[in-house]
Amino acid sequence: MGREITQQDFLTAARVAVVNETFAKFYFEERNPIGHKISIADSDHPGQPPYEIVGVARDIHDHSVRDAVRRRMYAP
């Protein structure tokens, strides 16, 4: 759903993100997450501007097919 991160996002240092289905369901339930803003709590870089969700990617198993799928966010 939505779009991928593109080369243009890297060139313009856009604050965009693609989240996985598990992330979208956890934080947005049945609502469409596209266009919503999310902030990352990071004590090393406080006050960072939020990311705009531009896409939702299918879930993948990172290390084991038996483990639960983790919430993921992808950014340029």
N, CA, C and O atoms as a Tripos MOL2 file, in Angstrom:
@<TRIPOS>MOLECULE
protein
  304   303    76     0     0
PROTEIN
NO_CHARGES

@<TRIPOS>ATOM
      1 N           0.8480   -1.1580    0.0000 N.3       1 MET1
      2 CA          0.0000    0.0000    0.0000 C.3       1 MET1
      3 C           0.9070    1.2390    0.0000 C.2       1 MET1
      4 O           1.9580    1.2370    0.6410 O.2       1 MET1
      5 N           0.5150    2.2600   -0.6940 N.am      2 GLY2
      6 CA          1.3190    3.4630   -0.7440 C.3       2 GLY2
      7 C           2.4280    3.3370   -1.7630 C.2       2 GLY2
      8 O           2.2260    2.8220   -2.8630 O.2       2 GLY2
      9 N           3.6090    3.8140   -1.3840 N.am      3 ARG3
     10 CA          4.7450    3.7900   -2.3000 C.3       3 ARG3
     11 C           6.0060    3.3260   -1.6010 C.2       3 ARG3
     12 O           6.0480    3.1720   -0.3810 O.2       3 ARG3
     13 N           7.0240    3.1100   -2.4020 N.am      4 GLU4
     14 CA          8.3330    2.7270   -1.8860 C.3       4 GLU4
     15 C           9.1470    3.9800   -1.5620 C.2       4 GLU4
     16 O           8.7680    5.0930   -1.9280 O.2       4 GLU4
     17 N          10.2540    3.7850   -0.8800 N.am      5 ILE5
     18 CA         11.2400    4.8500   -0.7100 C.3       5 ILE5
     19 C          12.0020    4.9370   -2.0170 C.2       5 ILE5
     20 O          12.4590    3.9200   -2.5400 O.2       5 ILE5
     21 N          12.1440    6.1390   -2.5480 N.am      6 THR6
     22 CA         12.7730    6.3210   -3.8490 C.3       6 THR6
     23 C          14.1190    7.0260   -3.7210 C.2       6 THR6
     24 O          14.4700    7.5410   -2.6600 O.2       6 THR6
     25 N          14.8520    7.0390   -4.8090 N.am      7 GLN7
     26 CA         16.1270    7.7590   -4.8580 C.3       7 GLN7
     27 C          15.9230    9.2300   -4.5360 C.2       7 GLN7
     28 O          16.7710    9.8490   -3.8920 O.2       7 GLN7
     29 N          14.8020    9.7950   -4.9790 N.am      8 GLN8
     30 CA         14.5110   11.2060   -4.7000 C.3       8 GLN8
     31 C          14.4370   11.4720   -3.1940 C.2       8 GLN8
     32 O          14.8490   12.5340   -2.7290 O.2       8 GLN8
     33 N          13.9120   10.5100   -2.4350 N.am      9 ASP9
     34 CA         13.8450   10.6550   -0.9820 C.3       9 ASP9
     35 C          15.2460   10.7570   -0.3850 C.2       9 ASP9
     36 O          15.4730   11.5210    0.5540 O.2       9 ASP9
     37 N          16.1860    9.9830   -0.9340 N.am     10 PHE10
     38 CA         17.5710   10.0540   -0.4600 C.3      10 PHE10
     39 C          18.1990   11.3970   -0.8330 C.2      10 PHE10
     40 O          18.9060   12.0000   -0.0250 O.2      10 PHE10
     41 N          17.9420   11.8580   -2.0420 N.am     11 LEU11
     42 CA         18.5460   13.1030   -2.5230 C.3      11 LEU11
     43 C          18.0410   14.3200   -1.7710 C.2      11 LEU11
     44 O          18.7940   15.2690   -1.5530 O.2      11 LEU11
     45 N          16.7820   14.3050   -1.3730 N.am     12 THR12
     46 CA         16.2010   15.4660   -0.6910 C.3      12 THR12
     47 C          16.2060   15.3240    0.8240 C.2      12 THR12
     48 O          15.7180   16.2070    1.5310 O.2      12 THR12
     49 N          16.7520   14.2250    1.3270 N.am     13 ALA13
     50 CA         16.7600   13.9410    2.7690 C.3      13 ALA13
     51 C          15.3500   13.9890    3.3420 C.2      13 ALA13
     52 O          15.1280   14.5040    4.4380 O.2      13 ALA13
     53 N          14.4070   13.4460    2.5890 N.am     14 ALA14
     54 CA         13.0080   13.4320    3.0170 C.3      14 ALA14
     55 C          12.8420   12.6200    4.3000 C.2      14 ALA14
     56 O          13.5070   11.6040    4.5010 O.2      14 ALA14
     57 N          11.9580   13.0820    5.1480 N.am     15 ARG15
     58 CA         11.6510   12.3690    6.3950 C.3      15 ARG15
     59 C          10.4210   11.4970    6.1430 C.2      15 ARG15
     60 O           9.3360   11.7570    6.6620 O.2      15 ARG15
     61 N          10.6210   10.4500    5.3260 N.am     16 VAL16
     62 CA          9.5400    9.5280    4.9930 C.3      16 VAL16
     63 C           9.9020    8.1400    5.4870 C.2      16 VAL16
     64 O          11.0710    7.8340    5.7220 O.2      16 VAL16
     65 N           8.8870    7.3060    5.6400 N.am     17 ALA17
     66 CA          9.1100    5.9400    6.1150 C.3      17 ALA17
     67 C           8.0960    4.9980    5.4980 C.2      17 ALA17
     68 O           6.9740    5.3800    5.1650 O.2      17 ALA17
     69 N           8.5260    3.7530    5.3580 N.am     18 VAL18
     70 CA          7.6470    2.6510    5.0240 C.3      18 VAL18
     71 C           7.6230    1.7680    6.2610 C.2      18 VAL18
     72 O           8.6710    1.4760    6.8360 O.2      18 VAL18
     73 N           6.4450    1.3440    6.6710 N.am     19 VAL19
     74 CA          6.3130    0.4630    7.8320 C.3      19 VAL19
     75 C           5.8030   -0.8890    7.3590 C.2      19 VAL19
     76 O           5.2310   -1.0000    6.2740 O.2      19 VAL19
     77 N           6.0120   -1.9140    8.1750 N.am     20 ASN20
     78 CA          5.4860   -3.2210    7.7800 C.3      20 ASN20
     79 C           4.0470   -3.3840    8.2830 C.2      20 ASN20
     80 O           3.5540   -2.5760    9.0690 O.2      20 ASN20
     81 N           3.3910   -4.4410    7.8140 N.am     21 GLU21
     82 CA          1.9910   -4.6810    8.1610 C.3      21 GLU21
     83 C           1.7830   -4.8080    9.6680 C.2      21 GLU21
     84 O           0.7900   -4.3120   10.2000 O.2      21 GLU21
     85 N           2.7120   -5.4690   10.3580 N.am     22 THR22
     86 CA          2.5980   -5.6330   11.8070 C.3      22 THR22
     87 C           2.6460   -4.2870   12.5120 C.2      22 THR22
     88 O           1.8720   -4.0550   13.4410 O.2      22 THR22
     89 N           3.5310   -3.4010   12.0960 N.am     23 PHE23
     90 CA          3.6300   -2.0460   12.6490 C.3      23 PHE23
     91 C           2.3060   -1.3190   12.4240 C.2      23 PHE23
     92 O           1.7490   -0.7350   13.3530 O.2      23 PHE23
     93 N           1.8030   -1.3540   11.1850 N.am     24 ALA24
     94 CA          0.5690   -0.6460   10.8430 C.3      24 ALA24
     95 C          -0.6060   -1.1560   11.6800 C.2      24 ALA24
     96 O          -1.3880   -0.3580   12.1950 O.2      24 ALA24
     97 N          -0.7360   -2.4610   11.8180 N.am     25 LYS25
     98 CA         -1.8420   -3.0230   12.5930 C.3      25 LYS25
     99 C          -1.7280   -2.6730   14.0700 C.2      25 LYS25
    100 O          -2.7330   -2.3830   14.7180 O.2      25 LYS25
    101 N          -0.5030   -2.6980   14.6120 N.am     26 PHE26
    102 CA         -0.2990   -2.4230   16.0310 C.3      26 PHE26
    103 C          -0.6520   -0.9780   16.3740 C.2      26 PHE26
    104 O          -1.3530   -0.7260   17.3550 O.2      26 PHE26
    105 N          -0.1730   -0.0300   15.5740 N.am     27 TYR27
    106 CA         -0.3560    1.3840   15.9010 C.3      27 TYR27
    107 C          -1.6080    2.0110   15.2920 C.2      27 TYR27
    108 O          -2.1190    2.9980   15.8230 O.2      27 TYR27
    109 N          -2.1080    1.4610   14.1980 N.am     28 PHE28
    110 CA         -3.2200    2.1140   13.5070 C.3      28 PHE28
    111 C          -4.4640    1.2320   13.3910 C.2      28 PHE28
    112 O          -5.4810    1.6780   12.8590 O.2      28 PHE28
    113 N          -4.4040    0.0000   13.8750 N.am     29 GLU29
    114 CA         -5.5080   -0.9580   13.8140 C.3      29 GLU29
    115 C          -6.0530   -1.0290   12.3890 C.2      29 GLU29
    116 O          -5.3340   -1.4640   11.4890 O.2      29 GLU29
    117 N          -7.2660   -0.6270   12.1600 N.am     30 GLU30
    118 CA         -7.8770   -0.7190   10.8320 C.3      30 GLU30
    119 C          -7.7390    0.5780   10.0300 C.2      30 GLU30
    120 O          -8.1570    0.6330    8.8740 O.2      30 GLU30
    121 N          -7.1590    1.6210   10.6300 N.am     31 ARG31
    122 CA         -7.0170    2.9030    9.9180 C.3      31 ARG31
    123 C          -5.8720    2.8300    8.9200 C.2      31 ARG31
    124 O          -4.9180    2.0740    9.1060 O.2      31 ARG31
    125 N          -5.9750    3.6170    7.8680 N.am     32 ASN32
    126 CA         -4.9220    3.7090    6.8660 C.3      32 ASN32
    127 C          -3.7660    4.5390    7.4400 C.2      32 ASN32
    128 O          -3.9750    5.6990    7.7940 O.2      32 ASN32
    129 N          -2.5610    3.9820    7.5420 N.am     33 PRO33
    130 CA         -1.4430    4.7230    8.1350 C.3      33 PRO33
    131 C          -0.7840    5.7310    7.1830 C.2      33 PRO33
    132 O          -0.0140    6.5810    7.6300 O.2      33 PRO33
    133 N          -1.0740    5.6490    5.8840 N.am     34 ILE34
    134 CA         -0.4350    6.5320    4.9110 C.3      34 ILE34
    135 C          -0.7450    7.9870    5.2600 C.2      34 ILE34
    136 O          -1.8990    8.3620    5.4680 O.2      34 ILE34
    137 N           0.3130    8.7940    5.3170 N.am     35 GLY35
    138 CA          0.1640   10.2160    5.6220 C.3      35 GLY35
    139 C           0.3110   10.5560    7.0880 C.2      35 GLY35
    140 O           0.5040   11.7210    7.4340 O.2      35 GLY35
    141 N           0.2240    9.5590    7.9600 N.am     36 HIS36
    142 CA          0.4040    9.8190    9.3890 C.3      36 HIS36
    143 C           1.8760   10.0660    9.6910 C.2      36 HIS36
    144 O           2.7530    9.5930    8.9670 O.2      36 HIS36
    145 N           2.1400   10.7990   10.7480 N.am     37 LYS37
    146 CA          3.5070   11.1150   11.1690 C.3      37 LYS37
    147 C           3.8590   10.2570   12.3830 C.2      37 LYS37
    148 O           3.0290   10.0200   13.2610 O.2      37 LYS37
    149 N           5.1080    9.8000   12.4080 N.am     38 ILE38
    150 CA          5.6020    9.0360   13.5520 C.3      38 ILE38
    151 C           6.9370    9.6100   13.9930 C.2      38 ILE38
    152 O           7.7470   10.0410   13.1720 O.2      38 ILE38
    153 N           7.1500    9.6080   15.2900 N.am     39 SER39
    154 CA          8.4010   10.1020   15.8590 C.3      39 SER39
    155 C           9.1400    8.9510   16.5140 C.2      39 SER39
    156 O           8.5260    8.0260   17.0450 O.2      39 SER39
    157 N          10.4400    9.0150   16.4730 N.am     40 ILE40
    158 CA         11.2880    7.9990   17.0770 C.3      40 ILE40
    159 C          11.9480    8.5990   18.3130 C.2      40 ILE40
    160 O          12.6230    9.6260   18.2340 O.2      40 ILE40
    161 N          11.7450    7.9520   19.4450 N.am     41 ALA41
    162 CA         12.3780    8.4040   20.6850 C.3      41 ALA41
    163 C          13.8300    7.9590   20.6660 C.2      41 ALA41
    164 O          14.1220    6.7630   20.6490 O.2      41 ALA41
    165 N          14.7320    8.9190   20.6690 N.am     42 ASP42
    166 CA         16.1590    8.6200   20.6000 C.3      42 ASP42
    167 C          16.8960    9.5870   21.5130 C.2      42 ASP42
    168 O          16.9710   10.7820   21.2260 O.2      42 ASP42
    169 N          17.4350    9.0820   22.6010 N.am     43 SER43
    170 CA         18.1100    9.9530   23.5710 C.3      43 SER43
    171 C          19.3740   10.5840   23.0100 C.2      43 SER43
    172 O          19.8220   11.6140   23.5150 O.2      43 SER43
    173 N          19.9680    9.9810   21.9600 N.am     44 ASP44
    174 CA         21.1680   10.5570   21.3510 C.3      44 ASP44
    175 C          20.8410   11.7340   20.4390 C.2      44 ASP44
    176 O          21.6890   12.5950   20.2050 O.2      44 ASP44
    177 N          19.6020   11.7720   19.9200 N.am     45 HIS45
    178 CA         19.1820   12.8280   18.9950 C.3      45 HIS45
    179 C          17.7810   13.3220   19.3510 C.2      45 HIS45
    180 O          16.8420   13.1140   18.5840 O.2      45 HIS45
    181 N          17.6280   13.9750   20.5080 N.am     46 PRO46
    182 CA         16.2890   14.4170   20.9160 C.3      46 PRO46
    183 C          15.7610   15.5110   19.9810 C.2      46 PRO46
    184 O          16.5280   16.2700   19.3880 O.2      46 PRO46
    185 N          14.4500   15.5680   19.8700 N.am     47 GLY47
    186 CA         13.8270   16.6250   19.0890 C.3      47 GLY47
    187 C          13.8870   16.4360   17.5830 C.2      47 GLY47
    188 O          13.7220   17.4000   16.8350 O.2      47 GLY47
    189 N          14.1180   15.2160   17.1260 N.am     48 GLN48
    190 CA         14.1530   14.9490   15.6880 C.3      48 GLN48
    191 C          12.7600   15.1640   15.0920 C.2      48 GLN48
    192 O          11.7600   14.8490   15.7380 O.2      48 GLN48
    193 N          12.6830   15.6940   13.8730 N.am     49 PRO49
    194 CA         11.3640   15.8450   13.2400 C.3      49 PRO49
    195 C          10.7460   14.4740   12.9420 C.2      49 PRO49
    196 O          11.4660   13.4870   12.7980 O.2      49 PRO49
    197 N           9.4220   14.4150   12.8510 N.am     50 PRO50
    198 CA          8.7690   13.1310   12.6030 C.3      50 PRO50
    199 C           8.9400   12.6610   11.1610 C.2      50 PRO50
    200 O           9.2960   13.4320   10.2690 O.2      50 PRO50
    201 N           8.6790   11.3890   10.9670 N.am     51 TYR51
    202 CA          8.6660   10.7790    9.6410 C.3      51 TYR51
    203 C           7.2140   10.6890    9.1720 C.2      51 TYR51
    204 O           6.3120   10.4730    9.9820 O.2      51 TYR51
    205 N           6.9870   10.8520    7.8840 N.am     52 GLU52
    206 CA          5.6630   10.6490    7.3120 C.3      52 GLU52
    207 C           5.6050    9.2620    6.6970 C.2      52 GLU52
    208 O           6.4660    8.8960    5.8960 O.2      52 GLU52
    209 N           4.6040    8.4990    7.0650 N.am     53 ILE53
    210 CA          4.4520    7.1580    6.4950 C.3      53 ILE53
    211 C           3.9420    7.2990    5.0650 C.2      53 ILE53
    212 O           2.8920    7.8920    4.8150 O.2      53 ILE53
    213 N           4.7160    6.7370    4.1280 N.am     54 VAL54
    214 CA          4.3450    6.8140    2.7120 C.3      54 VAL54
    215 C           4.0020    5.4440    2.1290 C.2      54 VAL54
    216 O           3.5060    5.3550    1.0060 O.2      54 VAL54
    217 N           4.2640    4.3740    2.8880 N.am     55 GLY55
    218 CA          3.9860    3.0490    2.3640 C.3      55 GLY55
    219 C           3.9190    2.0060    3.4590 C.2      55 GLY55
    220 O           4.4290    2.2010    4.5630 O.2      55 GLY55
    221 N           3.2750    0.8870    3.1310 N.am     56 VAL56
    222 CA          3.2020   -0.2730    4.0260 C.3      56 VAL56
    223 C           3.7160   -1.4810    3.2520 C.2      56 VAL56
    224 O           3.2060   -1.8100    2.1820 O.2      56 VAL56
    225 N           4.7270   -2.1310    3.8050 N.am     57 ALA57
    226 CA          5.3350   -3.3080    3.1790 C.3      57 ALA57
    227 C           4.7850   -4.5790    3.8150 C.2      57 ALA57
    228 O           4.3490   -4.5740    4.9660 O.2      57 ALA57
    229 N           4.8110   -5.6480    3.0630 N.am     58 ARG58
    230 CA          4.3920   -6.9450    3.6120 C.3      58 ARG58
    231 C           5.3560   -7.3640    4.7210 C.2      58 ARG58
    232 O           6.5290   -6.9910    4.7200 O.2      58 ARG58
    233 N           4.8410   -8.1370    5.6520 N.am     59 ASP59
    234 CA          5.6670   -8.6760    6.7300 C.3      59 ASP59
    235 C           6.6410   -9.7180    6.1890 C.2      59 ASP59
    236 O           6.3290  -10.4560    5.2550 O.2      59 ASP59
    237 N           7.8180   -9.7610    6.7900 N.am     60 ILE60
    238 CA          8.7890  -10.8130    6.4990 C.3      60 ILE60
    239 C           9.3400  -11.3350    7.8190 C.2      60 ILE60
    240 O           9.3280  -10.6280    8.8270 O.2      60 ILE60
    241 N           9.8140  -12.5540    7.8090 N.am     61 HIS61
    242 CA         10.4910  -13.1230    8.9750 C.3      61 HIS61
    243 C          11.9780  -12.8390    8.8020 C.2      61 HIS61
    244 O          12.5860  -13.2480    7.8140 O.2      61 HIS61
    245 N          12.5550  -12.1370    9.7660 N.am     62 ASP62
    246 CA         13.9560  -11.7300    9.6620 C.3      62 ASP62
    247 C          14.9420  -12.8730    9.8400 C.2      62 ASP62
    248 O          15.8280  -13.0690    9.0090 O.2      62 ASP62
    249 N          14.7920  -13.6230   10.9180 N.am     63 HIS63
    250 CA         15.8200  -14.6070   11.2540 C.3      63 HIS63
    251 C          15.2980  -16.0310   11.3640 C.2      63 HIS63
    252 O          16.0450  -16.9890   11.1680 O.2      63 HIS63
    253 N          14.0170  -16.1660   11.6750 N.am     64 SER64
    254 CA         13.4500  -17.4970   11.8540 C.3      64 SER64
    255 C          11.9830  -17.4740   11.4570 C.2      64 SER64
    256 O          11.2530  -16.5470   11.8070 O.2      64 SER64
    257 N          11.5580  -18.4830   10.7340 N.am     65 VAL65
    258 CA         10.1510  -18.5450   10.3500 C.3      65 VAL65
    259 C           9.2580  -18.8690   11.5400 C.2      65 VAL65
    260 O           8.0400  -18.7060   11.4620 O.2      65 VAL65
    261 N           9.8400  -19.3170   12.6230 N.am     66 ARG66
    262 CA          9.0620  -19.6520   13.8210 C.3      66 ARG66
    263 C           8.8280  -18.4500   14.7290 C.2      66 ARG66
    264 O           7.8730  -18.4410   15.5050 O.2      66 ARG66
    265 N           9.6810  -17.4460   14.6430 N.am     67 ASP67
    266 CA          9.5350  -16.2670   15.5030 C.3      67 ASP67
    267 C           8.4080  -15.3730   14.9990 C.2      67 ASP67
    268 O           8.0860  -15.3680   13.8110 O.2      67 ASP67
    269 N           7.8210  -14.6270   15.9130 N.am     68 ALA68
    270 CA          6.7930  -13.6580   15.5360 C.3      68 ALA68
    271 C           7.4250  -12.5600   14.6760 C.2      68 ALA68
    272 O           8.6010  -12.2360   14.8360 O.2      68 ALA68
    273 N           6.6460  -12.0020   13.7800 N.am     69 VAL69
    274 CA          7.1360  -10.8950   12.9490 C.3      69 VAL69
    275 C           7.2120   -9.6560   13.8170 C.2      69 VAL69
    276 O           6.2670   -9.3540   14.5450 O.2      69 VAL69
    277 N           8.3180   -8.9330   13.7540 N.am     70 ARG70
    278 CA          8.5090   -7.7300   14.5470 C.3      70 ARG70
    279 C           8.0110   -6.5040   13.7990 C.2      70 ARG70
    280 O           7.9700   -6.4860   12.5690 O.2      70 ARG70
    281 N           7.6330   -5.4760   14.5570 N.am     71 ARG71
    282 CA          7.2450   -4.2030   13.9460 C.3      71 ARG71
    283 C           8.4960   -3.5670   13.3460 C.2      71 ARG71
    284 O           9.5370   -3.4960   13.9990 O.2      71 ARG71
    285 N           8.3890   -3.1060   12.0960 N.am     72 ARG72
    286 CA          9.5330   -2.5290   11.3930 C.3      72 ARG72
    287 C           9.1780   -1.2160   10.7330 C.2      72 ARG72
    288 O           8.0580   -1.0210   10.2610 O.2      72 ARG72
    289 N          10.1460   -0.3180   10.7080 N.am     73 MET73
    290 CA         10.0480    0.9320    9.9830 C.3      73 MET73
    291 C          11.3040    1.0570    9.1190 C.2      73 MET73
    292 O          12.4150    0.7910    9.5790 O.2      73 MET73
    293 N          11.1180    1.4540    7.8910 N.am     74 TYR74
    294 CA         12.2420    1.6140    6.9520 C.3      74 TYR74
    295 C          12.2890    3.0740    6.5230 C.2      74 TYR74
    296 O          11.2560    3.6390    6.1630 O.2      74 TYR74
    297 N          13.4490    3.6900    6.5540 N.am     75 ALA75
    298 CA         13.5910    5.1100    6.1980 C.3      75 ALA75
    299 C          14.8400    5.2860    5.3430 C.2      75 ALA75
    300 O          15.7720    4.4860    5.4150 O.2      75 ALA75
    301 N          14.8490    6.3540    4.5240 N.am     76 PRO76
    302 CA         16.0620    6.5940    3.6990 C.3      76 PRO76
    303 C          17.2560    6.9620    4.5630 C.2      76 PRO76
    304 O          18.3470    7.1940    4.0420 O.2      76 PRO76
@<TRIPOS>BOND
     1     1     2 1
     2     2     3 1
     3     3     4 2
     4     3     5 am
     5     5     6 1
     6     6     7 1
     7     7     8 2
     8     7     9 am
     9     9    10 1
    10    10    11 1
    11    11    12 2
    12    11    13 am
    13    13    14 1
    14    14    15 1
    15    15    16 2
    16    15    17 am
    17    17    18 1
    18    18    19 1
    19    19    20 2
    20    19    21 am
    21    21    22 1
    22    22    23 1
    23    23    24 2
    24    23    25 am
    25    25    26 1
    26    26    27 1
    27    27    28 2
    28    27    29 am
    29    29    30 1
    30    30    31 1
    31    31    32 2
    32    31    33 am
    33    33    34 1
    34    34    35 1
    35    35    36 2
    36    35    37 am
    37    37    38 1
    38    38    39 1
    39    39    40 2
    40    39    41 am
    41    41    42 1
    42    42    43 1
    43    43    44 2
    44    43    45 am
    45    45    46 1
    46    46    47 1
    47    47    48 2
    48    47    49 am
    49    49    50 1
    50    50    51 1
    51    51    52 2
    52    51    53 am
    53    53    54 1
    54    54    55 1
    55    55    56 2
    56    55    57 am
    57    57    58 1
    58    58    59 1
    59    59    60 2
    60    59    61 am
    61    61    62 1
    62    62    63 1
    63    63    64 2
    64    63    65 am
    65    65    66 1
    66    66    67 1
    67    67    68 2
    68    67    69 am
    69    69    70 1
    70    70    71 1
    71    71    72 2
    72    71    73 am
    73    73    74 1
    74    74    75 1
    75    75    76 2
    76    75    77 am
    77    77    78 1
    78    78    79 1
    79    79    80 2
    80    79    81 am
    81    81    82 1
    82    82    83 1
    83    83    84 2
    84    83    85 am
    85    85    86 1
    86    86    87 1
    87    87    88 2
    88    87    89 am
    89    89    90 1
    90    90    91 1
    91    91    92 2
    92    91    93 am
    93    93    94 1
    94    94    95 1
    95    95    96 2
    96    95    97 am
    97    97    98 1
    98    98    99 1
    99    99   100 2
   100    99   101 am
   101   101   102 1
   102   102   103 1
   103   103   104 2
   104   103   105 am
   105   105   106 1
   106   106   107 1
   107   107   108 2
   108   107   109 am
   109   109   110 1
   110   110   111 1
   111   111   112 2
   112   111   113 am
   113   113   114 1
   114   114   115 1
   115   115   116 2
   116   115   117 am
   117   117   118 1
   118   118   119 1
   119   119   120 2
   120   119   121 am
   121   121   122 1
   122   122   123 1
   123   123   124 2
   124   123   125 am
   125   125   126 1
   126   126   127 1
   127   127   128 2
   128   127   129 am
   129   129   130 1
   130   130   131 1
   131   131   132 2
   132   131   133 am
   133   133   134 1
   134   134   135 1
   135   135   136 2
   136   135   137 am
   137   137   138 1
   138   138   139 1
   139   139   140 2
   140   139   141 am
   141   141   142 1
   142   142   143 1
   143   143   144 2
   144   143   145 am
   145   145   146 1
   146   146   147 1
   147   147   148 2
   148   147   149 am
   149   149   150 1
   150   150   151 1
   151   151   152 2
   152   151   153 am
   153   153   154 1
   154   154   155 1
   155   155   156 2
   156   155   157 am
   157   157   158 1
   158   158   159 1
   159   159   160 2
   160   159   161 am
   161   161   162 1
   162   162   163 1
   163   163   164 2
   164   163   165 am
   165   165   166 1
   166   166   167 1
   167   167   168 2
   168   167   169 am
   169   169   170 1
   170   170   171 1
   171   171   172 2
   172   171   173 am
   173   173   174 1
   174   174   175 1
   175   175   176 2
   176   175   177 am
   177   177   178 1
   178   178   179 1
   179   179   180 2
   180   179   181 am
   181   181   182 1
   182   182   183 1
   183   183   184 2
   184   183   185 am
   185   185   186 1
   186   186   187 1
   187   187   188 2
   188   187   189 am
   189   189   190 1
   190   190   191 1
   191   191   192 2
   192   191   193 am
   193   193   194 1
   194   194   195 1
   195   195   196 2
   196   195   197 am
   197   197   198 1
   198   198   199 1
   199   199   200 2
   200   199   201 am
   201   201   202 1
   202   202   203 1
   203   203   204 2
   204   203   205 am
   205   205   206 1
   206   206   207 1
   207   207   208 2
   208   207   209 am
   209   209   210 1
   210   210   211 1
   211   211   212 2
   212   211   213 am
   213   213   214 1
   214   214   215 1
   215   215   216 2
   216   215   217 am
   217   217   218 1
   218   218   219 1
   219   219   220 2
   220   219   221 am
   221   221   222 1
   222   222   223 1
   223   223   224 2
   224   223   225 am
   225   225   226 1
   226   226   227 1
   227   227   228 2
   228   227   229 am
   229   229   230 1
   230   230   231 1
   231   231   232 2
   232   231   233 am
   233   233   234 1
   234   234   235 1
   235   235   236 2
   236   235   237 am
   237   237   238 1
   238   238   239 1
   239   239   240 2
   240   239   241 am
   241   241   242 1
   242   242   243 1
   243   243   244 2
   244   243   245 am
   245   245   246 1
   246   246   247 1
   247   247   248 2
   248   247   249 am
   249   249   250 1
   250   250   251 1
   251   251   252 2
   252   251   253 am
   253   253   254 1
   254   254   255 1
   255   255   256 2
   256   255   257 am
   257   257   258 1
   258   258   259 1
   259   259   260 2
   260   259   261 am
   261   261   262 1
   262   262   263 1
   263   263   264 2
   264   263   265 am
   265   265   266 1
   266   266   267 1
   267   267   268 2
   268   267   269 am
   269   269   270 1
   270   270   271 1
   271   271   272 2
   272   271   273 am
   273   273   274 1
   274   274   275 1
   275   275   276 2
   276   275   277 am
   277   277   278 1
   278   278   279 1
   279   279   280 2
   280   279   281 am
   281   281   282 1
   282   282   283 1
   283   283   284 2
   284   283   285 am
   285   285   286 1
   286   286   287 1
   287   287   288 2
   288   287   289 am
   289   289   290 1
   290   290   291 1
   291   291   292 2
   292   291   293 am
   293   293   294 1
   294   294   295 1
   295   295   296 2
   296   295   297 am
   297   297   298 1
   298   298   299 1
   299   299   300 2
   300   299   301 am
   301   301   302 1
   302   302   303 1
   303   303   304 2
@<TRIPOS>SUBSTRUCTURE
     1 MET1         2 RESIDUE 1 A MET
     2 GLY2         6 RESIDUE 1 A GLY
     3 ARG3        10 RESIDUE 1 A ARG
     4 GLU4        14 RESIDUE 1 A GLU
     5 ILE5        18 RESIDUE 1 A ILE
     6 THR6        22 RESIDUE 1 A THR
     7 GLN7        26 RESIDUE 1 A GLN
     8 GLN8        30 RESIDUE 1 A GLN
     9 ASP9        34 RESIDUE 1 A ASP
    10 PHE10       38 RESIDUE 1 A PHE
    11 LEU11       42 RESIDUE 1 A LEU
    12 THR12       46 RESIDUE 1 A THR
    13 ALA13       50 RESIDUE 1 A ALA
    14 ALA14       54 RESIDUE 1 A ALA
    15 ARG15       58 RESIDUE 1 A ARG
    16 VAL16       62 RESIDUE 1 A VAL
    17 ALA17       66 RESIDUE 1 A ALA
    18 VAL18       70 RESIDUE 1 A VAL
    19 VAL19       74 RESIDUE 1 A VAL
    20 ASN20       78 RESIDUE 1 A ASN
    21 GLU21       82 RESIDUE 1 A GLU
    22 THR22       86 RESIDUE 1 A THR
    23 PHE23       90 RESIDUE 1 A PHE
    24 ALA24       94 RESIDUE 1 A ALA
    25 LYS25       98 RESIDUE 1 A LYS
    26 PHE26      102 RESIDUE 1 A PHE
    27 TYR27      106 RESIDUE 1 A TYR
    28 PHE28      110 RESIDUE 1 A PHE
    29 GLU29      114 RESIDUE 1 A GLU
    30 GLU30      118 RESIDUE 1 A GLU
    31 ARG31      122 RESIDUE 1 A ARG
    32 ASN32      126 RESIDUE 1 A ASN
    33 PRO33      130 RESIDUE 1 A PRO
    34 ILE34      134 RESIDUE 1 A ILE
    35 GLY35      138 RESIDUE 1 A GLY
    36 HIS36      142 RESIDUE 1 A HIS
    37 LYS37      146 RESIDUE 1 A LYS
    38 ILE38      150 RESIDUE 1 A ILE
    39 SER39      154 RESIDUE 1 A SER
    40 ILE40      158 RESIDUE 1 A ILE
    41 ALA41      162 RESIDUE 1 A ALA
    42 ASP42      166 RESIDUE 1 A ASP
    43 SER43      170 RESIDUE 1 A SER
    44 ASP44      174 RESIDUE 1 A ASP
    45 HIS45      178 RESIDUE 1 A HIS
    46 PRO46      182 RESIDUE 1 A PRO
    47 GLY47      186 RESIDUE 1 A GLY
    48 GLN48      190 RESIDUE 1 A GLN
    49 PRO49      194 RESIDUE 1 A PRO
    50 PRO50      198 RESIDUE 1 A PRO
    51 TYR51      202 RESIDUE 1 A TYR
    52 GLU52      206 RESIDUE 1 A GLU
    53 ILE53      210 RESIDUE 1 A ILE
    54 VAL54      214 RESIDUE 1 A VAL
    55 GLY55      218 RESIDUE 1 A GLY
    56 VAL56      222 RESIDUE 1 A VAL
    57 ALA57      226 RESIDUE 1 A ALA
    58 ARG58      230 RESIDUE 1 A ARG
    59 ASP59      234 RESIDUE 1 A ASP
    60 ILE60      238 RESIDUE 1 A ILE
    61 HIS61      242 RESIDUE 1 A HIS
    62 ASP62      246 RESIDUE 1 A ASP
    63 HIS63      250 RESIDUE 1 A HIS
    64 SER64      254 RESIDUE 1 A SER
    65 VAL65      258 RESIDUE 1 A VAL
    66 ARG66      262 RESIDUE 1 A ARG
    67 ASP67      266 RESIDUE 1 A ASP
    68 ALA68      270 RESIDUE 1 A ALA
    69 VAL69      274 RESIDUE 1 A VAL
    70 ARG70      278 RESIDUE 1 A ARG
    71 ARG71      282 RESIDUE 1 A ARG
    72 ARG72      286 RESIDUE 1 A ARG
    73 MET73      290 RESIDUE 1 A MET
    74 TYR74      294 RESIDUE 1 A TYR
    75 ALA75      298 RESIDUE 1 A ALA
    76 PRO76      302 RESIDUE 1 A PRO
